[in-house]
Amino acid sequence: MLDAGTIRTVVGIIGNVISLGLFLSPIPTFWRIIKLKTVADFKPDPYVATLLNCAMWVFYGMPFVHPDSTLVITINGAGFVIEFIYITIFIIYSPGSKRQKIFIALVAEVIFFVIVVFVVLFCFHTTKGRSLIVGIICIVFNILMYASPLTIMKRVIKTKSVKYMPFYLSLASFLNGVVWVVYSLLKFDINILIPNGLGAISGVVQLILYATFYKTTRWDDDDDDNEIKSRSEVQMSNV
């Protein structure tokens, strides 16, 4: 009979697979950028924000911060690399002014991350204290990242159209939240539970909106709202 630790590992692996799918979901956007050799109206903000978010979760999962969190490190380490590649593509195909803003944002993130690491390691000497501080920061970042789906949901209600809220992405976001909630409950971790609980709720709301406004969606509308498309494609992992 499987023990709780083994079940937690299996659930975490499933969560890694789903989360990886979410990290890879913007690939069509970047293929389009590479093909056209321009970022057009696509925004780098979600990717820059997610880069820092992944870095913080990797730090959270370190044995000297929160032991027994290897699967948190693996998926967020992969996410960090993926987001870095996305940002690199943005830098290559962005005009000078936008490129400069990306560099400034990255420098600010590096400074912030270094400060957090220094304060946590030198001011807190137990894994409990370190987990608490880094966990709170990670929770705040995850909550702030929900601004993107909220924007899309608001547009869906306003336009009665789910054209820019892909069903499979919404479903994956919901499943991702549920899997990581289960993972956090098997060995109670409130810092993983809170953001992913919110993520699961957000996914449910998106699915309800999709079911509600599917029939009123004008699929042949040629409204080329690149910013909304970009945001709808960026459904990041919550862990």
LOFIFI-642953 format. One line per field, with one value per residue: residue in one letter; x negated, y, z of N, C-alpha, C in turn; residue number from 1. Coordinates in nm, 3 decimals. Each point is the difference from the previous one (the first is absolute). Layout:
residuo	c(a ...) .
neast	c(X ...) .
nnorth	c(Y ...) .
nup	c(Z ...) .
caeast	c(X ...) .
canorth	c(Y ...) .
caup	c(Z ...) .
ceast	c(X ...) .
cnorth	c(Y ...) .
cup	c(Z ...) .
num	c(NUM ...) .
This chain:
residuo	c(m l d a g t i r t v v g i i g n v i s l g l f l s p i p t f w r i i k l k t v a d f k p d p y v a t l l n c a m w v f y g m p f v h p d s t l v i t i n g a g f v i e f i y i t i f i i y s p g s k r q k i f i a l v a e v i f f v i v v f v v l f c f h t t k g r s l i v g i i c i v f n i l m y a s p l t i m k r v i k t k s v k y m p f y l s l a s f l n g v v w v v y s l l k f d i n i l i p n g l g a i s g v v q l i l y a t f y k t t r w d d d d d d n e i k s r s e v q m s n v) .
neast	c(-0.084 0.034 -0.114 0.024 -0.124 0.026 0.119 -0.060 -0.095 0.091 0.071 -0.116 -0.025 0.124 -0.016 -0.117 0.063 0.103 -0.082 -0.072 0.115 0.026 -0.120 0.031 0.112 -0.090 -0.043 0.132 0.010 -0.096 0.066 0.110 -0.053 -0.052 0.116 0.062 -0.093 0.109 -0.006 0.012 0.127 -0.068 0.039 -0.120 0.088 0.094 -0.085 -0.020 0.130 0.028 -0.097 0.035 0.124 -0.050 -0.078 0.107 0.075 -0.098 -0.014 0.132 -0.021 -0.096 -0.082 -0.078 0.102 0.038 -0.044 -0.041 -0.059 -0.057 0.126 -0.003 -0.119 0.032 0.126 -0.036 -0.094 0.084 0.092 -0.099 -0.047 0.123 0.027 -0.120 0.035 0.122 -0.058 -0.087 0.104 0.062 -0.114 -0.010 0.132 -0.047 0.069 -0.092 0.108 0.067 -0.108 -0.015 0.131 -0.018 -0.111 0.066 0.107 -0.083 -0.064 0.120 0.035 -0.114 0.009 0.129 -0.028 -0.106 0.075 0.100 -0.085 -0.060 0.116 0.052 -0.113 -0.011 0.130 0.019 -0.003 0.132 0.024 0.050 -0.096 -0.094 0.063 0.018 -0.119 -0.074 0.070 -0.007 -0.129 -0.016 0.069 -0.066 -0.114 0.040 0.038 -0.114 -0.048 0.096 -0.068 -0.085 0.027 -0.012 -0.104 -0.041 0.022 -0.055 -0.094 -0.010 0.014 -0.091 -0.075 0.026 -0.135 -0.023 0.002 -0.028 0.084 -0.112 0.088 -0.087 -0.030 0.128 0.025 -0.110 0.039 0.124 -0.036 -0.077 0.098 0.088 -0.085 -0.037 0.131 0.024 -0.098 0.053 0.111 -0.066 -0.074 0.085 0.025 0.026 -0.132 0.015 0.065 -0.039 -0.117 -0.019 0.043 -0.064 -0.106 0.034 0.022 -0.113 -0.053 0.064 -0.034 -0.122 0.007 0.048 -0.091 -0.088 0.056 -0.006 -0.119 -0.011 0.131 -0.039 -0.101 -0.053 -0.013 0.082 0.007 -0.041 0.057 -0.106 0.051 -0.120 0.027 0.127 -0.038 -0.096 0.086 0.086 -0.114 -0.010 0.013 -0.066 -0.097 0.080 -0.074) .
nnorth	c(-0.120 0.097 0.054 0.093 -0.035 -0.127 0.007 0.067 -0.093 -0.097 0.057 0.014 -0.124 -0.037 0.066 -0.063 -0.110 0.021 0.030 -0.105 -0.063 0.053 -0.036 -0.112 0.034 0.093 -0.124 -0.017 0.071 -0.073 -0.104 0.064 0.032 -0.122 -0.049 0.090 -0.050 -0.005 0.072 0.089 -0.031 -0.111 -0.029 0.045 0.086 -0.081 0.001 0.130 0.018 -0.088 0.063 0.114 -0.025 -0.050 0.106 0.068 -0.071 0.017 0.126 0.010 -0.070 0.089 -0.104 0.106 -0.001 -0.090 -0.086 -0.103 0.086 -0.116 -0.045 0.080 -0.048 -0.127 0.019 0.063 -0.097 -0.094 0.049 0.009 -0.118 -0.050 0.061 -0.044 -0.114 0.005 0.038 -0.098 -0.074 0.043 -0.020 -0.116 -0.016 0.061 0.115 0.094 0.077 -0.094 -0.018 0.132 0.008 -0.096 0.058 0.116 -0.060 -0.057 0.115 0.060 -0.101 0.011 0.132 -0.007 -0.090 0.070 0.108 -0.063 -0.053 0.118 0.066 -0.088 -0.007 0.131 0.019 -0.109 -0.068 -0.004 -0.124 -0.006 0.078 -0.068 -0.114 0.053 0.058 -0.099 -0.080 0.096 0.018 -0.133 -0.004 0.107 -0.054 -0.117 0.064 0.070 -0.122 -0.006 0.112 -0.084 -0.116 0.082 0.052 -0.123 -0.039 0.115 -0.024 -0.125 0.047 0.093 -0.087 -0.078 -0.001 -0.128 0.080 0.089 -0.098 -0.056 -0.090 -0.058 0.128 0.034 -0.109 0.024 0.127 -0.043 -0.091 0.098 0.087 -0.086 -0.036 0.128 0.020 -0.108 0.039 0.121 -0.070 -0.074 0.109 0.039 0.079 0.090 0.011 -0.130 -0.026 0.113 0.016 -0.130 0.023 0.117 -0.070 -0.095 0.094 0.062 -0.123 -0.023 0.122 -0.023 -0.122 0.058 0.097 -0.097 -0.075 0.111 0.039 -0.132 -0.010 0.099 -0.088 0.110 -0.126 0.054 0.058 0.095 0.029 0.065 -0.035 0.036 0.111 -0.004 -0.023 0.092 0.078 -0.029 0.011 0.099 -0.130 0.068 -0.084 -0.051 -0.106) .
nup	c(0.000 -0.083 0.046 0.094 0.037 -0.030 0.059 0.097 -0.009 -0.009 0.098 0.065 -0.041 0.031 0.115 0.002 -0.042 0.082 0.102 -0.042 -0.015 0.119 0.045 -0.067 0.063 0.037 -0.024 -0.028 0.112 0.057 -0.047 0.033 0.119 0.009 -0.040 0.077 0.086 0.072 0.114 -0.101 0.036 -0.018 0.124 0.043 0.051 -0.056 -0.101 0.006 0.026 -0.096 -0.065 0.057 -0.038 -0.113 -0.008 0.042 -0.085 -0.089 0.039 -0.008 -0.111 0.018 0.021 -0.017 -0.086 -0.091 0.090 -0.073 -0.081 -0.027 0.002 0.105 0.035 -0.029 0.035 0.110 0.015 -0.043 0.083 0.088 -0.042 0.002 0.116 0.037 -0.059 0.056 0.113 -0.021 -0.037 0.109 0.066 -0.065 0.016 0.109 -0.019 -0.023 -0.008 -0.065 -0.075 0.002 -0.018 -0.090 -0.046 0.007 -0.053 -0.086 -0.014 -0.002 -0.081 -0.065 0.007 -0.035 -0.093 -0.034 0.011 -0.064 -0.088 -0.007 -0.001 -0.084 -0.069 0.009 -0.021 -0.074 0.112 -0.020 -0.043 0.122 0.052 -0.065 0.029 0.120 0.005 -0.050 0.080 0.092 -0.032 -0.003 0.113 0.045 -0.049 0.051 0.110 -0.006 -0.025 0.094 -0.004 -0.062 0.066 0.104 -0.067 -0.031 0.125 0.034 -0.092 0.048 0.123 -0.029 -0.069 0.108 0.004 -0.030 -0.107 0.094 0.036 -0.050 -0.041 -0.083 -0.021 -0.006 -0.075 -0.070 0.001 -0.024 -0.091 -0.048 0.020 -0.051 -0.097 -0.009 0.001 -0.076 -0.079 0.015 -0.022 -0.090 -0.011 0.093 -0.105 0.093 -0.018 -0.017 0.115 0.058 -0.064 0.025 0.125 0.001 -0.042 0.087 0.093 -0.035 0.000 0.115 0.041 -0.049 0.054 0.110 -0.010 -0.023 0.095 0.073 -0.048 0.000 0.025 0.080 -0.009 -0.054 -0.039 -0.090 0.120 -0.083 0.115 -0.047 0.113 -0.042 0.068 -0.037 -0.126 0.013 0.063 -0.099 -0.067 0.087 0.021 0.091 0.022 0.093 -0.033) .
caeast	c(0.084 -0.080 0.006 0.031 -0.116 -0.003 0.114 -0.036 -0.098 0.072 0.081 -0.093 -0.046 0.113 0.002 -0.112 0.036 0.103 -0.061 -0.089 0.088 0.039 -0.117 -0.026 0.118 -0.020 -0.088 0.053 -0.024 -0.140 -0.024 0.050 -0.095 -0.120 0.036 0.021 -0.117 0.043 0.087 0.127 0.058 -0.011 -0.065 -0.093 0.024 0.032 -0.114 -0.097 0.054 -0.004 -0.141 -0.028 0.085 -0.064 -0.123 0.037 0.046 -0.119 -0.064 0.087 -0.012 -0.134 0.002 -0.029 0.115 0.116 -0.043 0.091 0.077 -0.074 0.087 0.022 -0.122 -0.012 0.091 -0.029 -0.127 0.034 0.074 -0.096 -0.073 0.095 0.030 -0.121 -0.004 0.102 -0.048 -0.109 0.064 0.055 -0.111 -0.053 0.092 0.063 -0.071 -0.092 0.064 0.061 -0.110 -0.058 0.092 -0.013 -0.126 0.018 0.085 -0.080 -0.097 0.077 0.034 -0.122 -0.029 0.100 -0.024 -0.123 0.033 0.082 -0.087 -0.091 0.076 0.051 -0.107 -0.081 0.085 0.085 -0.093 0.071 0.078 0.137 0.003 -0.029 0.117 0.107 -0.028 -0.002 0.134 0.088 -0.036 0.048 0.147 0.032 -0.029 0.101 0.126 -0.014 0.002 0.138 0.054 0.016 0.126 0.112 0.022 0.067 0.135 0.077 0.029 0.098 0.132 0.038 0.024 0.074 -0.078 -0.113 -0.096 -0.136 -0.022 0.000 0.059 -0.096 -0.089 0.078 0.012 -0.132 -0.023 0.081 -0.059 -0.128 0.030 0.053 -0.108 -0.093 0.072 -0.010 -0.141 -0.027 0.075 -0.057 -0.095 0.057 -0.085 0.096 -0.054 0.039 0.146 0.074 0.002 0.059 0.144 0.052 -0.013 0.108 0.125 -0.007 0.027 0.143 0.072 -0.025 0.078 0.141 0.017 -0.009 0.127 0.107 -0.007 -0.047 0.098 0.011 -0.130 -0.009 -0.131 -0.051 -0.036 -0.143 -0.062 -0.138 -0.046 -0.120 -0.028 0.091 -0.043 -0.121 0.033 0.082 -0.086 -0.092 0.059 -0.120 0.009 0.012 -0.103) .
canorth	c(0.120 0.121 0.092 0.139 0.058 -0.047 0.063 0.142 0.007 -0.026 0.119 0.107 -0.026 0.038 0.146 0.048 -0.017 0.100 0.133 0.016 0.031 0.140 0.082 -0.010 0.044 0.117 -0.028 0.057 0.145 0.028 -0.045 0.110 0.110 -0.037 -0.004 0.137 0.078 0.116 -0.034 0.071 0.056 -0.094 0.059 -0.089 0.008 -0.127 -0.091 0.057 -0.025 -0.143 -0.035 0.024 -0.090 -0.131 0.009 0.000 -0.134 -0.086 0.032 -0.055 -0.146 -0.044 -0.073 0.088 0.089 -0.086 -0.136 -0.094 0.072 -0.021 0.017 0.143 0.051 -0.048 0.066 0.143 0.012 -0.011 0.122 0.111 -0.012 0.028 0.143 0.070 -0.012 0.091 0.139 0.018 0.023 0.136 0.095 -0.005 0.055 0.124 0.124 0.043 0.053 -0.112 -0.085 0.065 -0.020 -0.140 -0.010 0.067 -0.087 -0.117 0.045 0.023 -0.131 -0.058 0.071 -0.043 -0.140 -0.006 0.055 -0.099 -0.111 0.046 0.020 -0.129 -0.089 0.057 0.048 -0.109 -0.111 -0.128 -0.021 0.047 0.144 0.027 -0.042 0.097 0.125 -0.024 -0.045 0.117 0.073 -0.079 0.012 0.135 0.003 -0.079 0.073 0.112 -0.053 -0.029 0.119 -0.027 -0.069 0.085 0.092 -0.077 -0.033 0.124 0.022 -0.102 0.043 0.123 -0.024 -0.126 -0.078 -0.071 -0.020 0.019 -0.078 -0.138 -0.098 -0.097 0.071 0.019 -0.131 -0.036 0.086 -0.057 -0.127 0.031 0.047 -0.111 -0.096 0.055 0.007 -0.135 -0.015 0.079 -0.056 -0.129 0.040 0.134 0.114 0.108 0.091 -0.056 -0.015 0.125 0.045 -0.099 0.001 0.113 -0.036 -0.094 0.079 0.079 -0.092 -0.032 0.118 0.008 -0.106 0.040 0.107 -0.061 -0.069 0.100 0.091 -0.069 0.013 0.139 0.041 0.019 -0.057 0.053 0.141 0.019 0.095 -0.046 0.061 -0.076 0.001 -0.093 -0.133 -0.034 -0.024 -0.120 -0.114 -0.010 -0.053 -0.056 -0.093 0.065 -0.045) .
caup	c(0.000 -0.013 0.113 -0.036 -0.067 -0.138 -0.069 -0.017 -0.109 -0.124 -0.026 -0.038 -0.137 -0.086 0.004 -0.082 -0.141 -0.035 0.009 -0.115 -0.113 0.012 -0.033 -0.144 -0.076 -0.087 -0.114 -0.126 -0.001 -0.030 -0.137 -0.084 0.013 -0.075 -0.142 -0.048 0.042 0.078 0.113 -0.023 0.122 0.112 0.116 0.070 0.144 0.068 -0.001 0.094 0.133 0.028 0.021 0.142 0.077 -0.004 0.079 0.141 0.037 0.005 0.128 0.104 0.003 0.041 0.129 0.113 0.019 0.026 -0.035 -0.064 -0.103 -0.125 -0.116 -0.016 -0.065 -0.138 -0.093 -0.007 -0.069 -0.142 -0.035 -0.006 -0.127 -0.109 0.000 -0.042 -0.147 -0.052 0.016 -0.096 -0.131 0.007 -0.011 -0.137 -0.099 0.048 -0.032 0.105 0.121 0.073 0.045 0.117 0.112 0.043 0.073 0.129 0.081 0.039 0.100 0.123 0.055 0.055 0.125 0.098 0.035 0.081 0.132 0.070 0.037 0.106 0.123 0.049 0.045 0.108 0.111 0.049 0.014 0.000 -0.122 0.026 -0.021 -0.140 -0.078 0.023 -0.071 -0.145 -0.036 -0.008 -0.122 -0.113 -0.002 -0.049 -0.143 -0.070 0.001 -0.094 -0.136 -0.038 -0.067 -0.143 -0.027 0.040 -0.112 -0.104 0.046 -0.008 -0.143 -0.040 0.050 -0.070 -0.142 -0.015 -0.095 0.060 -0.108 0.047 0.122 -0.051 0.092 0.052 0.092 0.122 0.061 0.053 0.117 0.107 0.041 0.063 0.135 0.079 0.027 0.098 0.128 0.056 0.039 0.121 0.112 0.039 0.103 0.004 -0.033 -0.025 -0.101 -0.129 0.001 -0.023 -0.140 -0.090 0.028 -0.077 -0.141 -0.031 -0.003 -0.123 -0.111 0.002 -0.049 -0.145 -0.065 0.008 -0.098 -0.133 -0.025 -0.005 -0.115 -0.120 -0.109 -0.046 -0.053 -0.145 -0.029 -0.126 0.019 -0.031 0.092 0.026 0.125 0.034 0.143 0.065 -0.040 0.077 0.138 0.012 -0.018 0.112 0.123 0.061 0.112 0.129 0.092) .
ceast	c(-0.087 0.014 0.021 -0.115 -0.007 0.112 -0.031 -0.099 0.068 0.083 -0.089 -0.052 0.109 0.009 -0.111 0.034 0.101 -0.059 -0.094 0.081 0.043 -0.115 -0.026 0.114 -0.022 -0.085 0.057 -0.023 -0.143 -0.041 0.044 -0.098 -0.125 0.027 0.012 -0.117 0.039 0.091 0.137 0.051 -0.006 -0.084 -0.093 0.031 0.032 -0.120 -0.109 0.045 -0.010 -0.142 -0.037 0.080 -0.062 -0.126 0.030 0.046 -0.115 -0.073 0.081 -0.022 -0.136 0.005 -0.024 0.108 0.124 -0.033 0.111 0.090 -0.067 0.086 0.039 -0.119 -0.004 0.090 -0.029 -0.137 0.022 0.072 -0.092 -0.074 0.091 0.030 -0.120 -0.014 0.102 -0.049 -0.113 0.054 0.059 -0.111 -0.051 0.090 0.073 -0.079 -0.082 0.064 0.060 -0.108 -0.062 0.087 -0.009 -0.126 0.012 0.081 -0.079 -0.102 0.070 0.034 -0.122 -0.034 0.097 -0.028 -0.123 0.027 0.080 -0.087 -0.091 0.072 0.045 -0.111 -0.075 0.083 0.089 -0.082 0.068 0.079 0.143 0.012 -0.023 0.118 0.112 -0.019 0.007 0.138 0.097 -0.027 0.054 0.153 0.042 -0.021 0.105 0.134 -0.003 0.009 0.139 0.064 0.026 0.129 0.121 0.036 0.077 0.145 0.093 0.042 0.105 0.141 0.050 0.041 0.088 -0.066 -0.118 -0.111 -0.145 -0.026 0.008 0.047 -0.105 -0.100 0.070 0.013 -0.132 -0.032 0.076 -0.062 -0.134 0.021 0.044 -0.112 -0.095 0.067 -0.009 -0.142 -0.029 0.071 -0.058 -0.113 0.019 -0.102 0.091 -0.047 0.027 0.152 0.072 -0.001 0.067 0.149 0.066 -0.005 0.110 0.134 0.005 0.031 0.147 0.081 -0.017 0.083 0.149 0.030 -0.002 0.131 0.114 0.001 -0.049 0.094 0.010 -0.131 0.003 -0.140 -0.063 -0.036 -0.150 -0.069 -0.137 -0.057 -0.119 -0.025 0.088 -0.039 -0.119 0.034 0.080 -0.086 -0.093 0.074 -0.112 0.027 0.004 -0.106 -0.137) .
cnorth	c(0.125 0.087 0.142 0.065 -0.038 0.063 0.146 0.017 -0.018 0.122 0.115 -0.015 0.038 0.152 0.060 -0.006 0.106 0.139 0.026 0.035 0.146 0.093 0.002 0.056 0.125 -0.025 0.053 0.150 0.029 -0.052 0.109 0.117 -0.028 0.004 0.141 0.092 0.131 -0.045 0.066 0.060 -0.097 0.061 -0.100 -0.013 -0.134 -0.094 0.047 -0.027 -0.147 -0.048 0.016 -0.093 -0.140 -0.001 -0.006 -0.138 -0.100 0.022 -0.058 -0.150 -0.051 -0.066 0.090 0.105 -0.083 -0.142 -0.082 0.068 -0.012 0.027 0.145 0.063 -0.040 0.077 0.149 0.027 -0.007 0.126 0.119 0.000 0.038 0.150 0.082 -0.004 0.094 0.145 0.029 0.028 0.140 0.103 0.007 0.075 0.126 0.121 0.045 0.044 -0.112 -0.092 0.057 -0.020 -0.143 -0.017 0.063 -0.087 -0.121 0.036 0.021 -0.133 -0.067 0.063 -0.044 -0.141 -0.014 0.052 -0.101 -0.116 0.038 0.013 -0.133 -0.086 0.054 0.048 -0.109 -0.128 -0.137 -0.012 0.049 0.149 0.037 -0.036 0.102 0.125 -0.019 -0.043 0.116 0.078 -0.073 0.010 0.134 0.007 -0.077 0.072 0.116 -0.050 -0.038 0.120 -0.027 -0.077 0.084 0.098 -0.070 -0.031 0.122 0.027 -0.099 0.043 0.121 -0.026 -0.122 -0.091 -0.066 -0.024 0.007 -0.066 -0.148 -0.100 -0.091 0.064 0.022 -0.132 -0.043 0.081 -0.054 -0.129 0.021 0.044 -0.114 -0.097 0.053 0.023 -0.135 -0.025 0.071 -0.058 -0.133 0.017 0.149 0.111 0.114 0.094 -0.049 -0.007 0.129 0.043 -0.098 -0.020 0.113 -0.029 -0.095 0.072 0.084 -0.087 -0.037 0.115 0.013 -0.104 0.032 0.109 -0.056 -0.068 0.100 0.077 -0.067 0.024 0.142 0.051 0.007 -0.044 0.058 0.147 0.015 0.102 -0.051 0.070 -0.079 -0.007 -0.100 -0.143 -0.044 -0.036 -0.129 -0.125 -0.021 -0.040 -0.073 -0.096 0.075 -0.044 0.012) .
cup	c(0.000 0.124 -0.050 -0.076 -0.146 -0.082 -0.029 -0.115 -0.136 -0.040 -0.046 -0.141 -0.100 -0.008 -0.084 -0.148 -0.044 0.000 -0.118 -0.124 0.002 -0.034 -0.151 -0.085 -0.086 -0.123 -0.133 -0.013 -0.043 -0.136 -0.098 0.003 -0.084 -0.150 -0.058 0.032 0.069 0.113 -0.013 0.132 0.118 0.111 0.069 0.149 0.066 0.010 0.097 0.143 0.038 0.022 0.147 0.089 0.007 0.085 0.149 0.045 0.004 0.132 0.116 0.015 0.043 0.139 0.121 0.022 0.035 -0.045 -0.067 -0.103 -0.136 -0.123 -0.024 -0.072 -0.148 -0.097 -0.012 -0.060 -0.151 -0.047 -0.013 -0.133 -0.117 -0.008 -0.046 -0.152 -0.063 0.004 -0.097 -0.140 -0.005 -0.020 -0.143 -0.099 0.045 -0.047 0.121 0.130 0.084 0.055 0.128 0.124 0.055 0.082 0.139 0.095 0.051 0.107 0.134 0.065 0.063 0.134 0.111 0.048 0.091 0.141 0.082 0.049 0.116 0.134 0.060 0.060 0.122 0.120 0.059 -0.002 0.011 -0.130 0.019 -0.027 -0.145 -0.089 0.012 -0.084 -0.152 -0.049 -0.015 -0.128 -0.123 -0.014 -0.059 -0.151 -0.079 -0.008 -0.099 -0.145 -0.046 -0.071 -0.147 -0.030 0.039 -0.110 -0.111 0.039 -0.008 -0.145 -0.050 0.040 -0.079 -0.145 -0.026 -0.103 0.072 -0.102 0.048 0.135 -0.038 0.105 0.063 0.097 0.134 0.076 0.064 0.125 0.121 0.053 0.072 0.145 0.091 0.040 0.107 0.135 0.070 0.051 0.132 0.122 0.049 0.102 0.016 -0.022 -0.042 -0.110 -0.142 -0.011 -0.039 -0.148 -0.094 0.026 -0.077 -0.150 -0.045 -0.011 -0.127 -0.122 -0.010 -0.059 -0.151 -0.076 0.000 -0.103 -0.142 -0.037 -0.019 -0.131 -0.129 -0.119 -0.054 -0.061 -0.152 -0.043 -0.127 0.009 -0.020 0.088 0.042 0.121 0.053 0.148 0.073 -0.036 0.083 0.142 0.016 -0.013 0.120 0.125 0.073 0.112 0.132 0.099 -0.063) .
num	c(1 2 3 4 5 6 7 8 9 10 11 12 13 14 15 16 17 18 19 20 21 22 23 24 25 26 27 28 29 30 31 32 33 34 35 36 37 38 39 40 41 42 43 44 45 46 47 48 49 50 51 52 53 54 55 56 57 58 59 60 61 62 63 64 65 66 67 68 69 70 71 72 73 74 75 76 77 78 79 80 81 82 83 84 85 86 87 88 89 90 91 92 93 94 95 96 97 98 99 100 101 102 103 104 105 106 107 108 109 110 111 112 113 114 115 116 117 118 119 120 121 122 123 124 125 126 127 128 129 130 131 132 133 134 135 136 137 138 139 140 141 142 143 144 145 146 147 148 149 150 151 152 153 154 155 156 157 158 159 160 161 162 163 164 165 166 167 168 169 170 171 172 173 174 175 176 177 178 179 180 181 182 183 184 185 186 187 188 189 190 191 192 193 194 195 196 197 198 199 200 201 202 203 204 205 206 207 208 209 210 211 212 213 214 215 216 217 218 219 220 221 222 223 224 225 226 227 228 229 230 231 232 233 234 235 236 237 238 239) .
